[in-house]
Amino acid sequence: MNRKATCETFEKEKLKSYSSVFTRRVFSDIVNYNDFSHLNWLYMKYDQYQKGIASYYDYLLYLYKYIVKFYRCEYIYKNEIINQLLLKKYGTKNTIAFNEFRIGNSIVDFAMMNGESKAFEIKTQFDSSRRLSKQMGDYMKIFNKCYLVVASEETGYYENLVENNTGIIELSYEKGKIKLNEYRHAIQNTELDTDILMGCLRTQEYKNIVLSYYGNLPKISEYEMYNACKSRIKKIPSEKLNELFLYEIKKRKSITSRLNKVPKELRQIYLSLNLSEKESSNLVTLLSNPIKKTELCISRI
């Protein structure tokens, strides 16, 4: 292998390693075990002579800025959806957001619920479009508006793969910053698929929908309750069912209202872990600690 190829391989491995930091596992180890071994290992391998890095938080800012420029992985997309769309464009003080939301056999990358529901499917330049048609088809059975978020260079390609009612949001890198542009608006969907809807709801949630609309629950055994509630929910008009569905989903635990108070580079991590106020405060304290210059790396099983 020649020198140029060796350097390219090294850089590629470094970028993947950098992006691996922004995962639930790494931050769960920090929050739950005060374990910085992954960050320590990464720092010693690539950045121990890098100037301006004193604390773990300094290092995370450095890593985030680096992958924003050179390796725009899914974490970057999700985090900037929070920063630019949830907190500045689509969201309100009553909006609740979810990092991943299961719909049938598919999982929405990012979801927002308020007066209407929005689904965001992310396709980075490292992703395949193989399952896209199935994914978007599932989302449209539940969500009022569905968006595809892609790199601006790939808008033309993806535009031909999705239905015209799918909104398209372009992600671009300009003058050192990520920008999200709504290339095509999403068209409102007013119909809900009851079969898929029931799979999204917890037991108490579908019971509450029946109680809210009919005023009572069927007087049957718990074993029969699911099918009985499903039968009743099928008869609720779509507009009212959408309202009741959103009302129940928005009761779920979420830190959405506190995201504007946490570091903008780490908002997706905070949302993904659904950290309590105490855990959030503790994480800030932990990240302010001086970075340890050790090569120890522990892999938790």
C-alpha positions as CSV (number, residue, x, y, z in Angstrom):
1,M,0.0,0.0,0.0
2,N,1.5,3.4,-1.0
3,R,1.8,6.3,1.3
4,K,-1.3,8.2,-0.1
5,A,-3.5,5.1,0.4
6,T,-2.2,4.6,3.9
7,C,-3.0,8.2,4.8
8,E,-6.5,7.9,3.4
9,T,-7.1,4.7,5.3
10,F,-5.9,6.3,8.5
11,E,-8.1,9.3,8.0
12,K,-11.2,7.2,7.2
13,E,-10.6,5.1,10.4
14,K,-10.2,8.3,12.4
15,L,-13.4,9.8,11.2
16,K,-15.4,6.6,12.0
17,S,-13.8,6.6,15.4
18,Y,-14.7,10.2,16.0
19,S,-18.3,9.6,15.1
20,S,-18.5,6.5,17.4
21,V,-18.2,8.9,20.4
22,F,-21.7,10.3,19.8
23,T,-23.6,7.2,20.7
24,R,-25.9,6.1,23.6
25,R,-23.3,3.5,24.7
26,V,-20.4,5.9,25.2
27,F,-22.6,8.5,27.1
28,S,-24.4,5.9,29.1
29,D,-21.0,4.7,30.4
30,I,-20.2,8.3,31.3
31,V,-23.5,9.0,33.1
32,N,-23.9,5.6,34.8
33,Y,-20.3,4.6,35.6
34,N,-18.2,7.8,35.3
35,D,-16.4,5.9,32.6
36,F,-14.5,8.0,30.1
37,S,-12.3,5.2,28.8
38,H,-13.5,5.5,25.2
39,L,-12.8,9.2,25.0
40,N,-9.4,8.7,26.8
41,W,-8.5,6.0,24.3
42,L,-9.5,8.2,21.3
43,Y,-7.7,11.2,22.6
44,M,-4.5,9.3,23.2
45,K,-4.6,7.6,19.8
46,Y,-5.3,10.7,17.7
47,D,-5.2,14.0,19.6
48,Q,-2.9,14.0,22.6
49,Y,-0.8,16.8,21.0
50,Q,-3.8,18.8,19.9
51,K,-3.8,22.3,21.5
52,G,-6.8,23.9,23.2
53,I,-8.3,20.7,24.7
54,A,-8.4,20.8,28.5
55,S,-11.6,19.1,29.4
56,Y,-13.8,16.3,28.0
57,Y,-16.3,18.9,26.9
58,D,-13.5,20.7,25.0
59,Y,-12.7,17.5,23.3
60,L,-16.3,16.8,22.4
61,L,-16.7,20.2,20.8
62,Y,-13.5,19.5,18.8
63,L,-14.8,16.2,17.6
64,Y,-18.2,17.6,16.7
65,K,-16.7,20.4,14.6
66,Y,-14.4,17.9,12.9
67,I,-17.1,15.5,11.8
68,V,-19.4,18.3,10.8
69,K,-16.8,19.3,8.3
70,F,-15.6,15.9,7.1
71,Y,-18.0,13.1,8.2
72,R,-21.6,14.1,8.3
73,C,-23.0,10.9,9.9
74,E,-26.6,10.4,11.2
75,Y,-25.8,12.0,14.6
76,I,-25.0,15.3,12.8
77,Y,-28.3,15.1,10.9
78,K,-30.4,14.4,14.0
79,N,-28.6,17.0,16.1
80,E,-29.1,19.7,13.5
81,I,-32.8,18.7,13.1
82,I,-33.1,19.5,16.8
83,N,-31.1,22.8,16.6
84,Q,-32.6,24.2,13.4
85,L,-36.0,22.6,12.9
86,L,-37.3,21.6,16.3
87,L,-36.1,24.6,18.3
88,K,-36.3,27.3,15.6
89,K,-38.9,26.3,12.9
90,Y,-41.4,23.6,13.5
91,G,-41.5,23.2,17.3
92,T,-43.4,25.1,19.9
93,K,-43.2,25.0,23.7
94,N,-45.7,22.1,23.7
95,T,-43.9,20.0,21.1
96,I,-42.6,16.6,22.1
97,A,-39.8,15.0,20.0
98,F,-38.6,11.4,19.8
99,N,-35.3,10.0,18.8
100,E,-36.6,7.0,16.8
101,F,-40.3,6.0,16.9
102,R,-41.5,2.5,15.9
103,I,-44.1,2.3,13.2
104,G,-45.0,-1.3,12.2
105,N,-41.8,-2.9,11.1
106,S,-40.0,0.4,10.5
107,I,-38.5,3.0,12.9
108,V,-38.7,6.7,12.2
109,D,-35.3,8.3,12.7
110,F,-36.8,11.4,14.3
111,A,-40.4,12.4,15.2
112,M,-42.1,15.5,16.4
113,M,-45.6,15.7,17.9
114,N,-47.7,18.8,18.5
115,G,-50.9,19.8,16.8
116,E,-49.7,17.6,14.0
117,S,-47.2,14.8,13.7
118,K,-44.0,14.9,11.7
119,A,-41.7,12.1,10.7
120,F,-38.1,12.6,9.5
121,E,-36.3,9.8,7.7
122,I,-32.6,10.5,7.3
123,K,-30.4,9.2,4.5
124,T,-26.8,10.2,4.9
125,Q,-24.2,9.7,2.1
126,F,-23.3,6.5,3.9
127,D,-26.8,5.0,3.8
128,S,-28.6,2.8,1.3
129,S,-31.9,3.7,-0.3
130,R,-32.9,0.1,-0.4
131,R,-35.7,0.2,2.2
132,L,-36.8,3.8,1.6
133,S,-40.1,3.0,-0.2
134,K,-41.2,0.6,2.5
135,Q,-40.2,3.0,5.3
136,M,-42.0,6.1,3.9
137,G,-45.1,4.0,3.1
138,D,-45.3,2.9,6.8
139,Y,-44.8,6.4,8.1
140,M,-47.5,7.8,5.9
141,K,-50.0,5.5,7.6
142,I,-49.6,7.4,10.9
143,F,-47.9,10.7,10.5
144,N,-49.5,13.9,9.2
145,K,-46.4,15.0,7.4
146,C,-43.4,13.0,6.3
147,Y,-40.0,14.4,5.4
148,L,-36.9,12.9,3.9
149,V,-33.6,14.5,5.0
150,V,-30.7,14.1,2.6
151,A,-27.4,15.7,1.6
152,S,-28.0,18.5,-0.9
153,E,-25.8,16.8,-3.4
154,E,-28.2,13.8,-3.5
155,T,-31.6,15.7,-3.6
156,G,-32.1,14.9,-7.3
157,Y,-31.5,11.2,-6.8
158,Y,-33.9,10.9,-3.8
159,E,-36.5,13.2,-5.3
160,N,-37.3,10.5,-7.8
161,L,-37.6,7.7,-5.2
162,V,-40.3,9.2,-3.0
163,E,-43.9,10.2,-3.5
164,N,-44.8,13.8,-4.3
165,N,-46.5,14.2,-0.9
166,T,-43.1,13.6,0.9
167,G,-41.3,16.7,2.0
168,I,-37.6,16.9,1.2
169,I,-35.1,18.7,3.4
170,E,-31.5,19.3,2.2
171,L,-28.5,19.3,4.4
172,S,-25.5,21.3,3.2
173,Y,-22.2,22.5,4.6
174,E,-21.6,26.2,3.9
175,K,-18.9,28.5,5.4
176,G,-18.2,26.1,8.3
177,K,-21.8,25.6,9.3
178,I,-24.6,23.0,8.6
179,K,-27.7,24.4,6.9
180,L,-31.0,22.7,6.5
181,N,-33.2,23.9,3.7
182,E,-36.8,22.7,3.0
183,Y,-36.5,21.9,-0.7
184,R,-40.1,20.6,-1.0
185,H,-43.0,21.0,1.4
186,A,-44.7,17.9,2.8
187,I,-48.4,17.5,2.0
188,Q,-50.8,16.9,4.9
189,N,-52.0,13.3,5.5
190,T,-55.4,13.1,7.2
191,E,-56.0,9.3,7.2
192,L,-54.7,7.0,10.0
193,D,-54.2,3.2,9.6
194,T,-55.8,1.8,12.8
195,D,-53.9,-1.5,12.6
196,I,-50.6,0.3,12.5
197,L,-51.8,2.9,15.1
198,M,-52.6,0.2,17.6
199,G,-49.0,-1.1,17.3
200,C,-47.7,2.3,18.3
201,L,-49.8,2.6,21.4
202,R,-49.2,1.3,24.9
203,T,-52.1,-0.5,26.6
204,Q,-53.1,2.5,28.8
205,E,-52.9,4.8,25.8
206,Y,-55.4,3.0,23.6
207,K,-57.7,2.5,26.6
208,N,-57.5,6.3,27.2
209,I,-58.5,7.0,23.6
210,V,-61.5,4.7,23.9
211,L,-62.5,6.3,27.3
212,S,-62.0,9.9,25.9
213,Y,-64.3,9.3,22.9
214,Y,-66.9,6.8,24.2
215,G,-66.8,7.6,27.9
216,N,-66.3,4.0,29.0
217,L,-64.4,0.9,28.3
218,P,-65.9,-2.4,27.1
219,K,-66.9,-4.6,30.1
220,I,-64.8,-7.6,29.1
221,S,-61.7,-9.4,30.3
222,E,-58.2,-7.9,29.8
223,Y,-57.5,-10.7,27.4
224,E,-60.2,-9.5,25.0
225,M,-59.6,-5.8,25.6
226,Y,-57.1,-5.2,22.8
227,N,-59.3,-6.3,20.0
228,A,-62.4,-4.7,21.5
229,C,-60.6,-1.3,21.8
230,K,-59.2,-1.7,18.3
231,S,-62.7,-2.3,17.0
232,R,-64.0,0.9,18.7
233,I,-61.0,3.0,17.6
234,K,-61.6,2.0,14.0
235,K,-65.0,3.8,14.2
236,I,-63.5,7.1,15.4
237,P,-63.4,9.8,12.6
238,S,-59.8,10.3,11.4
239,E,-59.5,13.9,12.4
240,K,-60.7,13.2,16.0
241,L,-58.5,10.0,16.2
242,N,-55.5,12.0,15.2
243,E,-56.2,14.5,17.9
244,L,-56.6,11.8,20.6
245,F,-53.5,9.9,19.4
246,L,-51.3,13.0,19.6
247,Y,-52.8,13.9,23.1
248,E,-51.8,10.4,24.4
249,I,-48.3,10.3,22.8
250,K,-47.5,13.8,24.2
251,K,-48.0,12.4,27.7
252,R,-44.9,10.3,27.3
253,K,-41.7,11.2,29.2
254,S,-39.5,13.5,27.2
255,I,-36.9,16.2,27.8
256,T,-37.9,18.2,24.7
257,S,-38.7,21.3,26.7
258,R,-35.2,21.4,28.2
259,L,-33.2,20.9,25.0
260,N,-32.6,24.6,24.5
261,K,-30.8,24.6,27.9
262,V,-28.1,22.0,27.0
263,P,-25.0,22.3,24.8
264,K,-26.1,22.5,21.1
265,E,-23.6,19.9,20.1
266,L,-25.0,17.3,22.5
267,R,-28.8,17.8,22.3
268,Q,-29.4,14.6,20.3
269,I,-27.5,12.6,23.0
270,Y,-29.6,14.2,25.8
271,L,-32.8,13.4,23.9
272,S,-31.7,9.9,23.1
273,L,-30.9,9.1,26.7
274,N,-33.9,11.0,28.0
275,L,-31.8,12.4,30.8
276,S,-33.5,13.7,34.0
277,E,-32.7,17.2,35.2
278,K,-30.4,15.7,37.8
279,E,-28.6,13.4,35.3
280,S,-28.3,16.4,32.9
281,S,-26.7,18.5,35.5
282,N,-24.4,15.7,36.5
283,L,-23.3,15.1,32.9
284,V,-22.3,18.8,32.6
285,T,-20.2,18.5,35.7
286,L,-18.6,15.3,34.5
287,L,-17.7,16.7,31.1
288,S,-16.0,19.7,32.8
289,N,-13.3,17.4,34.2
290,P,-9.8,17.5,32.8
291,I,-9.2,14.9,30.2
292,K,-7.1,12.0,31.4
293,K,-4.0,11.0,29.3
294,T,-4.3,7.3,29.5
295,E,-4.6,4.6,26.8
296,L,-6.9,2.4,28.9
297,C,-10.1,1.4,27.0
298,I,-12.7,-0.8,28.7
299,S,-15.3,-2.4,26.5
300,R,-18.5,-3.0,28.5
301,I,-20.6,-6.1,27.7
